């Protein structure tokens, strides 16, 4: 009970210390953080805050003393180790970090660093059985530098490794657990040798597997990630095993691991958490074959981030299970680590590790392994109902264990109009759901410049509103449009973008124009765009400049793309960075939809931008600089609601990745990067406005989505700074 009371008091004092710090009372904050650590010496957050303040004040010796105690009490807190190493290096140089963590170089190879070197890092202890094939596999995949830390092996591991010309070998007698499962050793090594390089951090029983790994080397994979401005590559730990009892799974050094253990569980996980992990930026998996065989008590964590581009702000986790990269820096493509733990040597290894207690949770997983082996001397992981034999990387993609970046595009089929159907030039389709206040103006604006029914089809399309609303809309349509405008009631509400595909399907005209109920066209819209279409019959779409107003009447014009009417040159290079075209200003040839498909539901609220990009890649586009379309943007629109939740930024980011697949290869990566940068900056400006209006939850939502876009340090730093301001305000409001 006394410990609980002390812990509660420590938390109260910790909150008070943060409050003092926010108010600029630095000395009072320092004294209060020290009180927290007296009450609860292993309070990692207090140690981090206190150490950082002391470093800022230049009191490095005091900071080092705080961090030194903290890492001993919290050996698996990665940020504590990182801050401690920062302070050591600032105060005494890099050698102080090597000395503290007992890291000694024992090979005599000359280390020549090349800009494109990819460093493979691993910690080993008594791994002479696996190392020959481990090195062979990664050499074949293009790795030519191995940084290996031997944690006091007692077999011939060191003597074998010291003979390998591409292995740079260190020894540490320090506890594996106290070194955050080896991650701090790599933190020191990579600061010295790996800045701004791709680094592969794996165990000796792990083989990196990724889409098309049969023909693609790891350097090629890293080059692709660089082109996409990615800095981390996610994987799932996939346990591999034989069809024999573990005790009878014999392995010979140098043998391909897969020759002995080619099986894995089709159901590769039991529990999944989205937007999870320490930094809420990963999908986290638990379970797999180990949970199936040994039970849930082991909490088998399957997510790892073994391939990263190291920088000084990168936090290395124990076991490399998470990353502090922003979500926008994490590749959409993912792989797996084939995990070869279950050779016959596993039985003796378990006995040793149960005693050493150096692994996670004092070796709690090894206690579960020992229990399972003791209960069944013939224990096997193979089960014909669960086990699958590995064939190739494509198999794992098809099973959903690995992912390619390319989400299979979903472009709904639009069928041609039968040959015997009359085709007017225009089909004007006006969509409405449950709003009544705008629809009359939209219909009237079209009728004022409508051609004959033979030249213009006009329909109002209702998206499955309740019967009473539909009846009231029909009254307006009948009163304003008479027999000239047809009212179609869709049987159910399908939402965006599906209702717009319904519009295309119902359109009989050669050219399709879709309006929202709060849009209206100015006189001359159809005549002007038709004139352009007739001058350039090969175009796929045409649009004009647009005026829109917000709910208090502030006017705003869309960009002027060119001074005189005509085809826009290199249009995709402008359009693909941000959505420059409002929905109702665009008209599209119906057979273009037939060729390219309808609006993609994968793009969600950014479905129109995605479509305009798809058209611009495949067809010339005509532009009319006169302002001939208007719309009112008020708080009832879907966009206004999405701006409050961060949904618009999330949908836009998804659309950028979708269109990357069909943009011209020569510009796809550069344009996508610029688009992500634009919308990260847009999210910041939007969140700043919301913050200024005290819309704190809305600002927070857009900041978090903006961080997932942020490809540049400057934008990310601005978003993080604003996030802290919002977080502080929310904390003060509690």
C-alpha positions in Angstrom: 0.0 0.0 0.0 2.9 2.4 0.9 4.4 1.8 -2.6 1.1 2.7 -4.3 0.8 5.9 -2.3 4.4 6.8 -3.1 3.8 6.1 -6.8 0.6 8.2 -6.8 2.4 11.1 -5.1 5.3 10.8 -7.6 2.8 11.2 -10.5 1.2 14.3 -8.8 4.7 15.8 -8.4 5.6 14.9 -12.0 2.6 16.7 -13.4 3.5 19.7 -11.2 7.1 19.6 -12.5 5.8 19.7 -16.1 3.6 22.6 -15.2 6.5 24.6 -13.7 8.6 23.8 -16.8 5.8 25.1 -19.1 5.7 28.3 -17.2 9.4 28.8 -17.6 10.2 28.1 -13.9 13.2 26.0 -14.8 14.9 25.8 -11.4 11.6 24.9 -9.6 10.9 22.3 -12.3 14.3 20.7 -11.8 13.8 20.6 -8.0 10.4 19.0 -8.5 11.7 16.4 -11.0 14.3 15.5 -8.4 11.6 15.0 -5.8 9.8 12.6 -8.2 13.0 10.5 -8.6 13.4 10.4 -4.8 9.9 9.1 -4.5 10.1 6.8 -7.5 13.8 6.2 -8.6 12.7 4.3 -11.7 10.4 7.1 -13.1 11.8 7.1 -16.6 9.8 10.1 -17.8 11.0 12.2 -15.0 14.6 11.2 -15.6 14.2 12.1 -19.3 12.7 15.5 -18.5 15.2 16.3 -15.8 18.2 15.1 -17.9 17.1 17.2 -20.9 16.7 20.3 -18.8 20.2 19.9 -17.3 21.7 19.4 -20.7 20.0 22.6 -21.9 21.6 24.4 -19.0 25.0 23.0 -19.9 25.2 20.9 -16.7 26.4 17.8 -18.5 27.9 16.1 -15.4 24.6 16.3 -13.5 22.7 15.1 -16.5 25.0 12.1 -17.0 24.6 11.2 -13.3 20.8 11.3 -13.7 20.8 9.2 -16.9 23.4 6.7 -15.5 21.1 5.8 -12.6 18.0 5.9 -14.9 19.4 3.4 -17.5 20.4 1.0 -14.7 16.9 1.0 -13.3 15.2 1.2 -16.7 17.5 -0.8 -19.0 14.9 -1.3 -21.8 13.9 2.4 -22.2 15.5 3.3 -25.6 15.1 7.1 -25.3 16.9 7.1 -21.9 19.9 5.3 -23.4 19.9 7.6 -26.4 19.9 10.7 -24.3 22.5 9.3 -22.0 24.8 8.6 -25.0 24.1 12.1 -26.3 25.3 13.6 -23.0 28.3 11.3 -22.7 29.5 12.2 -26.2 29.0 16.0 -25.6 30.9 15.8 -22.4 33.7 13.4 -23.0 33.5 12.2 -26.7 32.5 9.0 -28.4 35.1 6.9 -26.6 33.2 7.5 -23.3 30.2 5.8 -24.7 32.2 2.9 -26.0 33.8 2.5 -22.6 30.6 2.8 -20.6 28.9 0.1 -22.6 32.1 -2.0 -22.6 32.3 -2.1 -26.4 35.8 -3.2 -27.6 36.9 -3.7 -31.2 38.7 -7.1 -31.6 39.3 -7.4 -35.4 42.1 -5.7 -37.2 40.4 -5.1 -40.6 40.7 -1.7 -42.2 37.2 -0.2 -42.3 36.7 1.8 -45.5 33.3 3.5 -45.7 31.5 4.1 -49.0 28.4 6.3 -49.4 26.3 3.4 -50.7 27.3 0.8 -48.1 24.5 -0.9 -46.3 25.5 -2.0 -42.8 24.2 -5.3 -41.4 24.2 -5.2 -37.6 23.7 -8.2 -35.3 24.5 -9.3 -31.7 25.6 -12.9 -31.3 26.3 -15.2 -28.5 27.4 -18.8 -29.3 26.0 -18.6 -32.9 28.7 -20.6 -34.7 26.0 -23.0 -35.9 24.0 -20.4 -37.9 26.7 -17.8 -38.9 28.1 -19.4 -42.0 24.7 -19.5 -43.8 23.6 -16.2 -42.2 26.6 -14.4 -43.8 26.2 -16.3 -47.1 22.5 -15.3 -47.4 23.1 -11.6 -46.8 26.2 -11.5 -49.0 24.1 -12.9 -51.9 21.5 -10.1 -51.1 24.2 -7.4 -51.6 25.5 -6.8 -48.1 29.2 -6.3 -47.9 29.7 -4.9 -44.3 28.7 -6.7 -41.1 29.0 -5.0 -37.8 28.8 -7.8 -35.2 28.9 -7.5 -31.4 29.8 -10.7 -29.7 28.3 -10.9 -26.2 31.0 -13.1 -24.7 30.5 -16.3 -26.7 32.0 -19.5 -25.2 32.1 -21.5 -28.5 34.2 -20.7 -31.6 32.0 -17.8 -32.7 34.7 -15.2 -32.3 37.5 -17.2 -34.0 35.2 -17.8 -37.0 34.1 -14.2 -37.3 37.5 -12.7 -37.0 38.5 -14.6 -40.2 35.7 -13.1 -42.3 37.1 -10.1 -44.3 33.7 -8.2 -44.4 33.0 -8.6 -40.7 33.9 -5.9 -38.2 33.8 -7.4 -34.8 33.3 -5.9 -31.3 33.0 -7.7 -28.0 31.0 -6.6 -25.0 30.8 -8.3 -21.6 28.0 -6.0 -20.5 24.6 -7.6 -19.8 22.5 -8.0 -23.0 19.4 -6.9 -21.0 21.1 -3.9 -19.5 22.2 -2.9 -23.0 18.5 -2.8 -24.1 18.9 -6.2 -25.9 22.0 -4.8 -27.8 20.3 -1.7 -29.3 22.6 0.7 -27.5 25.7 -1.0 -28.9 24.4 -0.3 -32.4 23.5 3.3 -31.3 27.1 3.9 -30.6 28.5 2.1 -33.6 26.1 3.8 -36.1 26.9 7.2 -34.7 30.5 6.5 -35.5 30.1 4.7 -38.8 26.5 4.7 -40.0 25.1 8.3 -40.2 22.7 8.7 -43.1 23.2 5.1 -44.2 20.8 2.3 -44.5 21.3 -0.2 -41.7 19.9 -3.7 -41.4 19.5 -4.8 -37.7 18.7 -8.5 -37.4 19.5 -11.5 -35.3 21.6 -14.4 -36.5 18.5 -16.5 -36.8 16.6 -14.0 -39.0 16.6 -13.7 -42.8 15.1 -10.6 -44.3 12.5 -11.6 -46.9 10.6 -9.0 -49.0 8.5 -8.8 -52.2 10.5 -10.0 -55.2 13.5 -10.7 -53.0 14.4 -13.5 -55.5 15.5 -11.0 -58.0 15.8 -7.7 -56.0 18.9 -7.1 -53.8 18.8 -5.3 -50.5 20.7 -2.3 -52.0 18.1 -2.1 -54.8 15.3 -2.2 -52.2 17.0 0.7 -50.3 17.4 2.6 -53.6 13.7 2.3 -54.2 13.0 3.5 -50.6 15.3 6.5 -51.1 13.4 7.4 -54.3 10.2 7.4 -52.3 11.8 9.3 -49.4 11.1 6.5 -47.0 13.4 5.8 -44.0 12.0 2.6 -42.5 10.8 -0.8 -43.7 8.4 -2.8 -41.6 8.4 -6.6 -41.3 6.5 -9.4 -39.5 8.6 -12.0 -37.6 7.5 -15.3 -39.3 8.6 -18.4 -37.3 9.8 -21.2 -39.6 9.9 -24.8 -38.5 10.2 -28.4 -39.7 7.7 -31.2 -39.9 9.7 -33.2 -37.3 9.9 -32.8 -33.5 12.1 -29.9 -32.5 14.6 -32.4 -30.9 14.9 -34.2 -34.3 15.3 -31.0 -36.4 19.0 -31.4 -37.1 21.0 -28.6 -38.8 24.5 -28.6 -40.3 26.5 -25.3 -40.4 26.4 -23.7 -43.8 23.1 -25.5 -44.8 20.3 -23.4 -46.2 18.0 -22.8 -43.2 14.9 -23.4 -45.4 16.1 -26.9 -46.3 15.6 -27.8 -42.6 12.7 -25.6 -41.6 10.5 -24.7 -44.6 7.1 -24.4 -42.8 5.2 -21.5 -41.3 1.7 -20.9 -40.0 -0.8 -19.7 -42.5 -2.5 -17.7 -39.7 0.6 -15.8 -38.9 -0.8 -13.7 -36.0 -3.6 -13.9 -33.4 -4.0 -10.2 -32.4 -3.5 -7.0 -34.4 -3.6 -3.4 -33.4 -3.7 -0.6 -35.9 -1.9 2.8 -35.3 -0.1 1.2 -32.4 3.3 0.7 -31.0 5.3 3.1 -28.8 4.8 5.9 -31.4 1.3 5.0 -32.7 2.7 4.7 -36.2 2.6 0.9 -36.9 0.3 -2.0 -37.2 1.4 -4.4 -34.4 1.0 -8.1 -34.5 1.0 -10.7 -31.7 0.8 -14.5 -31.5 1.6 -16.8 -34.4 2.8 -20.4 -34.1 4.3 -19.7 -30.7 1.0 -18.7 -29.3 -0.6 -21.7 -30.9 1.9 -24.1 -29.4 3.1 -22.5 -26.2 0.1 -20.4 -25.2 -0.7 -16.7 -24.8 1.4 -16.1 -21.7 4.5 -15.4 -23.8 3.0 -12.3 -25.4 4.8 -13.0 -28.6 5.5 -9.7 -30.4 5.8 -10.2 -34.1 6.3 -6.7 -35.5 9.9 -5.5 -36.3 11.5 -2.6 -38.2 14.9 -4.1 -39.2 15.7 -1.8 -42.1 16.2 1.9 -41.3 18.1 4.9 -42.5 20.0 5.9 -39.4 20.3 9.5 -38.3 21.0 11.2 -35.0 17.3 11.6 -34.3 16.5 8.0 -34.9 15.7 5.9 -31.7 16.9 2.3 -31.9 14.6 -0.1 -30.0 15.5 -3.3 -28.2 14.8 -6.0 -30.7 14.1 -3.2 -33.2 10.3 -3.7 -32.7 9.4 -0.1 -33.3 10.6 3.1 -34.9 10.2 6.8 -34.1 10.0 7.6 -37.9 6.9 9.5 -38.8 4.3 7.4 -40.6 5.0 9.2 -43.8 8.6 8.0 -43.6 7.6 4.3 -43.2 7.4 2.3 -46.5 3.9 1.1 -47.4 5.6 -2.0 -48.8 6.5 -4.5 -46.0 8.4 -7.8 -45.7 9.0 -10.4 -43.0 11.9 -11.8 -41.1 12.0 -15.6 -41.6 12.8 -16.7 -38.1 14.8 -19.9 -37.7 14.9 -20.6 -33.9 13.7 -24.2 -33.8 16.6 -26.4 -34.7 17.5 -29.3 -32.4 19.9 -27.0 -30.5 16.9 -25.0 -29.3 16.3 -27.4 -26.4 19.7 -26.7 -24.8 19.5 -23.0 -25.6 16.2 -22.7 -23.8 17.7 -24.3 -20.7 20.6 -21.8 -20.7 18.4 -18.7 -21.3 15.9 -19.6 -18.6 18.8 -19.5 -16.2 20.5 -16.3 -17.7 17.2 -14.3 -17.7 18.7 -11.9 -20.2 15.8 -11.8 -22.7 12.6 -9.8 -22.4 10.7 -10.0 -19.1 13.6 -11.9 -17.4 13.3 -14.6 -20.0 9.6 -15.2 -19.5 9.1 -16.5 -23.0 11.9 -19.0 -22.5 10.1 -20.2 -19.4 7.1 -20.9 -21.5 9.2 -22.8 -24.1 10.8 -24.8 -21.3 7.4 -25.7 -19.9 6.1 -26.8 -23.3 9.2 -29.0 -24.0 9.1 -30.6 -20.6 5.5 -31.5 -21.0 6.1 -33.1 -24.5 9.5 -34.5 -25.3 8.4 -35.0 -28.9 7.0 -31.4 -29.3 6.6 -30.3 -32.9 5.3 -27.1 -34.3 4.0 -28.7 -37.4 0.3 -29.2 -37.8 -1.3 -30.1 -41.1 -4.2 -27.9 -40.3 -2.1 -24.8 -39.9 1.3 -25.4 -41.6 2.2 -24.2 -45.0 5.5 -24.8 -46.9 7.2 -21.7 -48.1 7.4 -21.4 -51.9 8.4 -17.8 -52.8 7.9 -14.2 -51.8 4.7 -13.9 -54.0 3.1 -16.6 -51.9 3.6 -14.5 -48.7 2.1 -11.4 -50.5 -0.9 -13.4 -51.5 -1.4 -14.6 -48.0 -1.2 -11.0 -46.7 1.9 -11.7 -44.6 3.9 -9.2 -46.8 2.6 -6.3 -48.8 3.7 -4.6 -52.0 3.3 -0.8 -52.1 0.9 -1.2 -55.0 -2.6 -1.5 -53.6 -4.6 -3.1 -56.4 -6.4 -0.1 -57.9 -10.2 -0.3 -57.8 -11.7 1.6 -60.7 -15.3 0.6 -61.1 -16.3 -0.5 -64.6 -18.4 2.0 -66.7 -20.2 0.3 -69.5 -20.7 1.9 -72.9 -24.1 3.2 -74.0 -25.8 0.8 -76.4 -25.6 1.8 -80.1 -29.3 2.1 -80.6 -29.7 4.8 -77.8 -29.9 8.5 -78.7 -26.8 10.4 -77.5 -27.2 14.1 -76.6 -24.1 16.1 -76.5 -24.4 16.9 -72.7 -25.5 14.9 -69.7 -25.9 17.3 -66.7 -26.4 15.3 -63.5 -27.1 17.2 -60.3 -26.6 15.2 -57.0 -28.4 15.9 -53.8 -28.8 14.0 -50.5 -30.9 15.7 -47.8 -30.3 19.5 -48.2 -33.1 21.6 -49.6 -31.8 25.1 -49.5 -29.5 25.0 -52.6 -31.0 22.7 -55.2 -33.4 25.2 -56.8 -30.5 27.6 -57.7 -28.5 24.7 -59.2 -31.3 23.6 -61.4 -32.3 27.1 -62.5 -28.7 27.9 -63.5 -28.6 24.9 -65.8 -32.0 25.5 -67.3 -31.1 29.1 -68.2 -28.6 27.9 -70.7 -30.0 24.5 -71.5 -30.1 23.2 -75.0 -33.0 21.1 -76.3 -33.6 17.7 -74.7 -32.0 16.2 -77.8 -28.8 18.0 -77.0 -28.8 18.1 -73.1 -30.0 15.4 -70.7 -30.7 16.9 -67.2 -31.3 14.8 -64.1 -31.4 15.3 -60.4 -30.0 12.3 -58.6 -31.0 11.7 -55.0 -28.6 9.6 -52.9 -31.2 7.5 -51.1 -32.6 10.0 -48.6 -35.6 9.2 -46.4 -39.0 9.3 -48.3 -40.1 12.6 -46.8 -36.9 14.4 -48.0 -37.2 12.8 -51.4 -40.8 14.0 -51.7 -39.8 17.5 -50.9 -36.9 17.5 -53.3 -39.2 16.1 -56.0 -41.6 19.0 -55.4 -38.8 21.5 -56.0 -37.6 19.6 -59.1 -41.1 19.5 -60.6 -41.8 23.2 -59.8 -38.5 24.5 -61.2 -37.7 22.0 -63.9 -41.1 20.7 -65.0 -40.9 18.0 -67.7 -37.4 19.2 -68.6 -35.6 17.7 -65.6 -35.9 14.1 -64.5 -35.7 13.2 -60.8 -34.1 9.8 -60.0 -34.4 8.3 -56.5 -31.6 6.0 -55.8 -32.9 3.1 -53.7 -30.3 3.4 -50.9 -27.8 5.9 -49.6 -24.4 4.9 -51.1 -22.4 8.1 -50.4 -19.3 9.5 -52.2 -17.9 8.5 -54.6 -20.5 5.8 -55.4 -23.4 8.2 -56.2 -21.2 9.9 -58.8 -20.6 6.6 -60.5 -24.4 6.2 -60.6 -24.5 9.6 -62.3 -22.0 8.4 -65.0 -23.9 5.1 -65.5 -27.2 7.0 -66.0 -25.6 9.6 -68.3 -26.4 9.1 -72.0 -24.6 12.1 -73.3 -21.2 12.3 -75.1 -20.0 14.6 -72.4 -20.8 14.4 -68.7 -21.1 17.3 -66.2 -21.8 16.4 -62.6 -22.9 19.1 -60.1 -23.4 19.1 -56.4 -26.6 20.6 -55.1 -24.7 23.7 -53.8 -23.0 24.4 -57.2 -24.3 26.6 -60.0 -23.2 27.5 -63.5 -22.8 31.0 -64.9 -24.2 32.0 -68.3 -21.9 30.7 -71.1 -20.5 27.7 -69.3 -21.8 25.0 -71.8 -21.2 27.1 -74.9 -17.6 28.0 -73.9 -16.6 24.5 -73.0 -18.3 23.1 -76.1 -16.4 25.5 -78.3 -13.1 24.3 -76.8 -14.2 20.6 -77.2 -14.9 21.3 -80.9 -11.5 22.9 -81.4 -9.6 20.0 -79.8 -11.7 16.8 -80.3 -8.9 14.6 -78.9 -9.2 16.0 -75.4 -10.5 13.8 -72.5 -11.8 16.6 -70.3 -12.3 20.3 -70.1 -12.7 22.7 -67.2 -13.0 26.4 -66.4 -12.0 28.7 -63.6 -14.2 28.6 -60.5 -15.4 30.9 -57.8 -16.4 29.7 -54.4 -17.5 31.3 -51.2 -17.5 30.1 -47.6 -20.5 30.3 -45.2 -19.9 34.0 -44.5 -19.6 35.0 -48.2 -15.9 35.3 -48.6 -15.1 34.8 -52.4 -12.1 32.9 -53.6 -11.0 32.0 -57.2 -9.4 28.8 -58.3 -5.9 29.2 -59.8 -5.5 30.8 -63.3 -3.9 28.0 -65.3 -3.4 30.0 -68.5 -4.4 33.4 -69.8 -6.3 32.2 -72.9 -8.4 29.1 -73.6 -6.5 26.0 -74.7 -4.9 22.7 -73.8 -2.7 22.9 -70.7 0.9 21.7 -71.3 2.5 19.3 -68.7 -0.8 19.5 -66.8 -0.1 16.4 -64.7 3.0 17.9 -63.2 0.9 20.7 -61.7 -2.2 18.8 -60.9 -0.5 15.9 -59.1 1.0 18.1 -56.4 -2.4 19.4 -55.2 -6.0 19.4 -56.3 -6.3 22.5 -58.4 -9.7 21.7 -59.9 -13.1 21.8 -58.2 -15.5 19.0 -59.0 -18.2 21.0 -60.7 -15.9 22.9 -63.1 -14.9 19.7 -64.9 -16.7 18.0 -67.8 -15.5 14.6 -69.0 -16.1 12.7 -72.2 -18.2 9.7 -71.3 -16.0 7.2 -73.2 -13.0 8.4 -71.1 -14.9 7.0 -68.0 -15.5 3.9 -70.1 -11.8 3.5 -70.8 -10.4 4.5 -67.3 -13.2 3.4 -65.0 -15.3 5.4 -62.6 -14.4 7.2 -59.4 -12.3 5.0 -57.1 -13.7 4.3 -53.6 -10.1 3.7 -52.4 -9.5 7.5 -52.8 -12.4 8.2 -50.4 -13.1 12.0 -50.2 -10.2 12.7 -52.6 -11.9 10.6 -55.4 -12.2 13.6 -57.7 -8.6 14.6 -57.5 -7.6 11.0 -58.2 -9.8 10.9 -61.3 -8.5 14.2 -62.7 -5.0 12.8 -62.3 -5.9 9.6 -64.0 -7.4 11.5 -66.9 -4.5 13.9 -67.2 -2.0 11.0 -67.5 -4.0 9.6 -70.4 -5.6 12.5 -72.3 -5.0 16.2 -73.1 -7.2 18.6 -71.0 -8.7 21.9 -72.2 -8.9 25.0 -70.0 -11.3 27.9 -70.1 -9.9 30.9 -68.0 -13.3 32.6 -67.7 -15.0 32.0 -64.3 -18.2 30.1 -65.2 -18.9 27.9 -62.2 -19.6 28.8 -58.5 -20.3 26.9 -55.3 -20.9 27.6 -51.7 -18.7 25.9 -49.1 -20.5 25.9 -45.8 -20.3 23.9 -42.6 -22.8 21.2 -43.8 -20.5 19.9 -46.6 -18.7 16.6 -46.2 -15.4 18.4 -46.7 -16.1 20.8 -43.8 -16.7 17.8 -41.5 -13.5 16.0 -42.7 -11.5 19.1 -42.0 -12.4 18.7 -38.4 -11.3 15.1 -38.1 -8.1 15.1 -40.2 -10.0 12.8 -42.6 -9.3 15.0 -45.6 -5.5 14.8 -45.1 -5.7 11.0 -44.5 -7.7 10.5 -47.7 -5.4 12.8 -49.7 -2.3 10.9 -48.5 -3.9 7.6 -49.6 -4.7 9.1 -53.0 -1.1 10.2 -53.4 0.1 6.7 -53.0 -2.6 5.3 -55.3 -1.7 7.7 -58.1 2.0 7.0 -57.7 1.3 3.7 -59.5 0.2 5.2 -62.8 2.1 8.5 -62.9 4.9 8.5 -65.5 7.8 6.7 -63.8 10.2 9.5 -64.6 8.2 11.9 -62.3 6.2 9.6 -60.0 8.5 9.7 -57.0 9.4 13.4 -57.2 5.8 14.5 -57.7 4.5 12.3 -54.9 7.1 13.7 -52.6 6.1 17.2 -53.4 2.4 16.3 -52.9 3.1 14.9 -49.5 5.1 18.0 -48.6 2.3 20.3 -49.8 -0.4 18.5 -47.7 1.8 18.3 -44.7 2.2 22.0 -44.9 -1.5 22.4 -45.6 -2.3 20.3 -42.5 0.0 22.6 -40.4 -1.7 25.8 -41.6 -5.1 24.3 -41.1 -4.2 23.1 -37.6 -2.7 26.5 -36.8 -6.0 28.2 -37.7 -8.0 25.7 -35.6 -5.6 26.2 -32.7 -6.1 30.0 -32.9 -9.9 29.4 -32.8 -9.5 27.2 -29.7 -10.6 24.2 -31.8 -7.9 22.1 -30.1 -9.2 18.5 -30.8 -9.6 19.4 -34.5 -6.1 20.9 -34.6 -4.7 17.8 -33.0 -6.3 15.5 -35.5 -4.9 17.4 -38.4 -1.4 17.6 -36.9 -1.3 13.9 -36.5 -2.4 13.3 -40.1 0.0 15.9 -41.3 2.9 14.1 -39.5 2.0 11.0 -41.5 2.6 13.0 -44.7 5.7 15.0 -43.6 8.7 14.2 -45.9 10.8 17.2 -44.8 12.4 17.8 -41.4 11.3 21.5 -41.4 7.6 20.7 -41.9 7.8 17.9 -39.4 9.4 20.1 -36.8 6.7 22.7 -37.3 4.0 20.1 -36.8 5.6 18.7 -33.7 6.0 22.2 -32.2 2.4 22.9 -32.8 1.4 19.5 -31.5 3.2 20.3 -28.2 1.3 23.7 -28.0 -2.0 21.9 -28.5 -1.1 19.1 -26.1 -0.1 21.7 -23.4 -3.4 23.6 -23.8 -5.4 20.4 -23.6 -3.5 19.4 -20.5 -4.1 22.8 -18.9 -7.8 22.5 -19.7 -8.1 19.3 -17.7 
